[in-house]
Amino acid sequence: MINENKSAGRYIVSFNASKFPSGIYYYKIKAGSYESIRKMMLIK
């Protein structure tokens, strides 16, 4: 889990899903007043 404040800019975040089963996962991105919930499909 990544839960930290960062200054403005572009970032790349690595996600190690080796211990998670295949399925649909939801993630949330928050930036100031902007908030977005998206879904990700993990297929192994």
N, C-alpha and C positions, 0 to 999 in steps of 0.2 A: 504494500500500500504506500502511496505517496501522499503525504499530507503536510505540505510546507508552503510557505509564501515565497514567491520568486519575483524578481523585478521584471519589468516589461521585456519581451523578447521572444525568440523561438527556442523551443526545447524539444529534445528527443528523449523519450522515456522508454526504457526496456521493460518488458513484462515477461517474466518466466512462468509459463503456464504448464510446466512439466508435471506438476502435482495435481492439476485440475482435470476433471473428466471433460469429455466433449460436451458441448451444450451452448446455450445462449447466456451471455453474461451482460449485465448493465454496468455502465460507468458514468460518473458525473464529473463535469468540468465546470469550475467556478472561477470567474475573473471579475472582481468588482461586483457590479449588479447583474452581470451576465451569468447565467447558469444553464447548462445543457446536459441532458441525460440521453445517452446513446446506447445502442446495443451492439455487441460484438459476438460473432459466431466462432466458437473454437471447435475445430475439427482435427481429430488425431488419426 
